[in-house]
Amino acid sequence: MERAHLNLLNEIDCVNSEILKFETTGILSSNETYNPTIEISKSEIDNTYDFSVECQEGIISFDTSFSQIDADTFQFNDKEFTIVNNSFNILLVDEIEIYNEDFTTVLETRDLVLTYSKL
């Protein structure tokens, strides 16, 4: 399957809905966390990528506290984000590991940007 997207979610066929709920009590929760297993390898011959995806059934839930820094900036899990045009991004540096074809060596890493939109 030949695809070329900047959005990794466009590369896979799993359900990918995640809703974050910010409570006035300072609690952030999610009851629909998206958590597939994704393995990516890169051919050292022609530099093409291969995706192996296992969609997980069920959901993962979490609760954590958050703090409001200013009107549009919040922090949780040691990450800061700013709401711009009713959405915000969370940058996870070097989160995606890309392996050689037999998955014994990490060839490169990529940042993962999570984008959330206000409903």
RADA-V951245 format. One record per backbone hydrogen bond with DSSP energy under -0.5 kcal/mol. NH is the residue of the N-H (numbers start at 1). CO is the residue of the C=O. E is the energy in kcal/mol with one decimal. If there is no record, write none. Layout:
BEGIN
nh->NH co->CO e->E
nh->NH co->CO e->E
END
This chain:
BEGIN
nh->3 co->1 e->-0.7
nh->8 co->6 e->-0.8
nh->10 co->7 e->-1.5
nh->11 co->8 e->-1.7
nh->12 co->9 e->-0.7
nh->18 co->16 e->-0.5
nh->21 co->29 e->-3.1
nh->22 co->20 e->-0.5
nh->23 co->21 e->-0.6
nh->23 co->27 e->-3.0
nh->26 co->23 e->-1.8
nh->28 co->64 e->-3.7
nh->29 co->21 e->-2.1
nh->30 co->62 e->-2.2
nh->31 co->19 e->-0.5
nh->33 co->60 e->-1.9
nh->37 co->54 e->-2.5
nh->38 co->36 e->-0.6
nh->39 co->52 e->-2.9
nh->40 co->97 e->-0.6
nh->41 co->50 e->-2.4
nh->42 co->99 e->-2.5
nh->43 co->48 e->-3.0
nh->47 co->43 e->-1.4
nh->50 co->41 e->-2.6
nh->52 co->39 e->-2.8
nh->53 co->51 e->-0.5
nh->54 co->37 e->-2.7
nh->55 co->53 e->-0.5
nh->60 co->33 e->-0.8
nh->62 co->30 e->-2.1
nh->64 co->28 e->-2.5
nh->66 co->26 e->-2.4
nh->67 co->75 e->-2.4
nh->69 co->67 e->-0.6
nh->69 co->73 e->-2.6
nh->70 co->73 e->-1.5
nh->73 co->70 e->-0.7
nh->74 co->81 e->-2.5
nh->75 co->67 e->-2.3
nh->76 co->79 e->-2.4
nh->79 co->76 e->-2.1
nh->81 co->74 e->-2.7
nh->83 co->72 e->-3.2
nh->84 co->82 e->-0.5
nh->84 co->87 e->-3.2
nh->87 co->84 e->-1.1
nh->88 co->116 e->-2.3
nh->90 co->114 e->-2.4
nh->92 co->90 e->-0.6
nh->92 co->112 e->-3.2
nh->93 co->91 e->-0.7
nh->95 co->92 e->-1.2
nh->96 co->110 e->-2.6
nh->97 co->95 e->-0.6
nh->98 co->108 e->-2.9
nh->99 co->40 e->-2.8
nh->99 co->97 e->-0.5
nh->100 co->105 e->-1.9
nh->103 co->100 e->-1.8
nh->107 co->98 e->-2.9
nh->107 co->105 e->-0.6
nh->108 co->98 e->-1.6
nh->110 co->96 e->-2.2
nh->112 co->92 e->-2.6
nh->114 co->90 e->-2.9
nh->114 co->112 e->-0.6
nh->115 co->113 e->-0.5
nh->116 co->88 e->-3.0
nh->118 co->86 e->-3.6
END
